[in-house]
Amino acid sequence: MPELDGKVAIVTGAGRLRGIGRAAAVAFARLGADMVVTGTGRDPSTFPDDEKAVNWRDIESTADECRELGVRALPLIADARNIEDAQNTVTKAVEEFGRVDILVNNAAAARGEDRVPLLDLDPEVFQRVLDIKVTGSYLMTKAFVEQVVAQGDGGKLVMISSSAGKRGSPNTLAYNAANFAVVGMTQGLSRELGPMGINVNCVCPGAVDTHRMDGLGRGEQWQQMAERTPVGRNGTDEEVGDFIAYLCTEAASWIHGQSININGGTVVEH
């Protein structure tokens, strides 16, 4: 039997064709977990060309990929910042599958308007970045933990931060603030939830070839980022997704409270 057979995993922000959320969902499905995948219900007219070319349907397509691996999948439109949506995600998961075991807090604001100097950073943009990443993780975690505690047999929580949660950079104030906060949340939650049987860790990716990075292009700047990486390349969404799924297996059960870099060696700070 696949290792996660009988488990139910929720992955937020899982609607992109090239994205960590989709890759993680597929990795969980490969291990046998039934999947709940959430997204914001993007307008198809805004999809990038590669998604349009394959008639991508956001979380519906991610769910289909999971089903093709022999598991059940439930796609849900949800806003990470909305307390009702967070609770509804867990409620619908339990109604559909009877339980929840794993939560991956992957939802994040798109890269763009926030990457400006402090004096140009709009307060609403700053708040939006924090609301999606920090408040969204809090709301989803609270709803998830309530259900897992009621079930009484433990669970797995994976937070998604970034290398920007370990090292500050200019013109990334909101992004740094949100991702440093997620690392701090991981530390606190690990001490609080560990005694309840809930394993808590955080993954901190570096430059990964996903839709989030498309604004940079794949030319000289992208290549320079790869060259600054000790291993000489940027990462893939599958590498990060597979690692997230690994953290939710029994083999990783003694890894707890850690915010783990997966970035080719560009950032080594703990």
C-alpha angles and dihedrals in degrees: 000000000000110000096246096041109143093021124116120215130192118204118184122207093026104141104096122101089218103035144113092239094057092043092051092048091052091047091053091047090052087056090052104259121143108236140226111188124186135197140158098255098253120210106256090221088068095053116118119251096261091056092047091049092061095037090247114194102195113235091000090064092046089052090050091053089053093048090052086062091059102260133110119255135194119196115202131183106225139159109224090212094058118090093204092052092049093051092042091054091058093040093052091047091054092045091052102038107014098241148020126231109164135039126188113190099206104142114118140160117268117262112255132068092042095061096086137102117284094255090055096044111112112224091227092054091048091050094046092055091052094042094055098041104032106024091038092053091048094051095046092045093050093051092045096048092049090058096042092051089051090052090051101209105093134248148209127260122189121185119198116219127150143233080270086069089064104037129032123227134187118267094018101088098136093043092048092047093050096046096043086051091054090053089052091047089052092054094049096042093049091059093043100043102034093081087053091058095256114135112213129194140149131221119212111195125192124205106341125179098247137126089268089071098047092100088069093054121218097268134093097328092050091048091049089054089053092048091053088058112092091226090051102240145068122249136259130233090238092058091054094040092052091050092051090053091047090057087061095055127093090251089068097043094113092053101094136157093008129138101206124202117225103176112112091263100299092125121029101167114124 
